[in-house]
């Protein structure tokens, strides 16, 4: 990434991490969207040549450490999601925000299932269906996240990579 692109993308990823670890009331915690994944999906769609699987891997490792999870489970999920977005980024850009939100739902669900799978392999799988609520809330928030991130990107003069 160019220096200024890197600053804005890094700052937005930092804000996503802060939103992820921010304390919330107990009843809201189950509904917290996966902010880091949503931000990485946006940057992988907007700047695919500059936001890659390596950044997803590093962000996933930081998520693992911040959640006290098995090292690599979030990293694996984020890498797979960003890889799929890289393959399909041109198609994702041209569909409506509602269609994007549907695709984002399935990408978030894939990441959640990978994390659940790894947790289940070591015997730490959650026992409630509320485990999947971040997927739903993230998909519902996607149009607003996309618009805000797009406006930030445009304000700083970044053109979309092709």
C-alpha positions in Angstrom: 0.0 0.0 0.0 1.1 3.5 -0.5 2.0 5.3 2.7 -1.3 7.2 3.0 -3.4 4.2 1.9 -1.6 2.2 4.6 -2.3 4.8 7.2 -6.1 4.9 6.5 -6.4 1.2 6.2 -4.4 0.6 9.3 -6.4 3.2 11.2 -9.7 1.7 10.2 -8.4 -1.8 11.1 -7.3 -0.4 14.5 -10.8 1.1 15.1 -12.3 -2.3 14.2 -10.0 -4.0 16.8 -11.1 -1.4 19.4 -14.8 -2.0 18.6 -14.1 -5.8 18.9 -12.6 -5.6 22.4 -14.7 -2.7 23.7 -16.6 -3.8 26.8 -20.4 -4.0 26.3 -23.3 -5.0 28.5 -23.7 -8.8 28.8 -26.9 -9.0 26.7 -25.3 -7.1 23.8 -22.0 -9.1 23.6 -23.7 -12.0 21.7 -24.8 -9.5 18.9 -21.5 -7.7 18.4 -20.6 -7.8 14.7 -17.2 -9.2 13.6 -15.8 -5.7 12.9 -12.3 -6.8 11.9 -13.7 -9.2 9.3 -16.0 -6.6 7.9 -13.2 -4.0 7.5 -10.9 -6.5 5.9 -13.6 -7.6 3.5 -14.1 -3.9 2.5 -10.4 -3.2 2.0 -10.0 -6.5 0.1 -12.8 -5.5 -2.2 -11.7 -1.9 -2.6 -7.9 -2.4 -2.7 -7.3 -6.1 -3.5 -3.7 -5.6 -4.7 -2.8 -4.0 -1.4 -4.9 -5.9 1.2 -4.0 -9.5 1.0 -4.0 -12.8 2.7 -0.9 -11.8 4.8 -2.7 -8.9 6.3 -5.7 -11.1 7.0 -3.4 -13.7 8.7 -1.7 -11.0 10.9 -5.1 -9.6 11.8 -6.4 -13.1 12.6 -3.4 -13.8 14.9 -4.1 -10.5 16.7 -7.7 -11.5 17.1 -6.7 -14.9 18.5 -4.4 -13.2 21.0 -7.1 -10.6 22.0 -9.8 -13.3 22.4 -7.5 -15.8 24.1 -8.4 -18.3 21.4 -6.4 -21.1 19.9 -3.6 -19.5 17.9 -4.5 -19.5 14.2 -8.3 -20.2 14.2 -9.3 -16.6 13.4 -6.3 -16.3 11.1 -7.4 -19.3 9.1 -11.0 -18.0 8.8 -9.9 -14.5 7.8 -7.4 -15.8 5.3 -10.0 -17.9 3.6 -12.6 -15.1 3.6 -10.1 -12.6 2.1 -9.0 -15.1 -0.5 -12.6 -15.6 -1.6 -13.1 -11.8 -1.7 -9.9 -11.5 -3.9 -11.2 -14.0 -6.3 -14.7 -12.4 -6.5 -13.9 -8.7 -5.8 -14.9 -7.4 -9.3 -18.2 -9.2 -9.1 -18.9 -8.0 -5.6 -18.3 -4.4 -6.5 -21.0 -4.2 -9.2 -23.9 -5.8 -7.3 -26.3 -3.9 -5.1 -25.6 -3.4 -1.4 -28.4 -5.8 -0.5 -26.8 -8.5 -2.7 -23.4 -7.7 -1.2 -24.9 -8.1 2.3 -26.1 -11.5 1.4 -22.7 -12.5 0.2 -21.1 -10.9 3.3 -23.5 -13.0 5.4 -22.2 -16.2 3.9 -18.6 -15.0 4.2 -19.1 -14.2 7.9 -20.8 -17.5 8.4 -17.9 -19.3 6.8 -15.5 -17.6 9.1 -17.7 -18.4 12.1 -17.9 -22.0 11.1 -14.1 -22.3 10.8 -13.6 -20.8 14.2 -16.4 -23.1 15.6 -14.8 -26.1 13.9 -11.3 -25.5 15.4 -12.9 -24.7 18.8 -14.9 -27.9 18.6 -11.8 -30.0 17.8 -10.3 -29.1 21.1 -13.6 -29.3 23.1 -14.3 -25.6 23.5 -17.3 -25.3 21.1 -20.1 -22.9 22.3 -23.4 -24.6 23.1 -25.8 -21.8 22.1 -27.3 -20.7 18.8 -26.4 -17.1 19.7 -22.9 -17.9 18.6 -24.0 -17.1 15.0 -25.6 -13.7 15.8 -22.5 -11.7 14.8 -23.0 -13.1 11.3 -26.5 -11.7 11.1 -25.7 -8.4 12.7 -22.6 -8.0 10.5 -24.6 -8.6 7.3 -27.3 -6.2 8.4 -24.7 -3.5 9.1 -22.8 -4.1 5.9 -24.5 -1.4 3.8 -23.7 1.3 6.3 -20.1 0.0 6.9 -19.6 -0.1 3.1 -20.9 3.5 2.6 -18.8 4.9 5.5 -15.6 3.1 4.4 -16.2 4.1 0.8 -16.6 7.8 1.8 -13.5 7.6 3.9 -11.6 6.1 1.0 -12.9 8.7 -1.4 -12.2 11.6 1.0 -8.5 10.6 1.0 -8.5 10.2 -2.7 -7.9 6.5 -3.1 -9.0 5.0 -6.4 -10.3 1.5 -6.5 -7.7 -1.1 -7.7 -8.7 -3.4 -10.5 
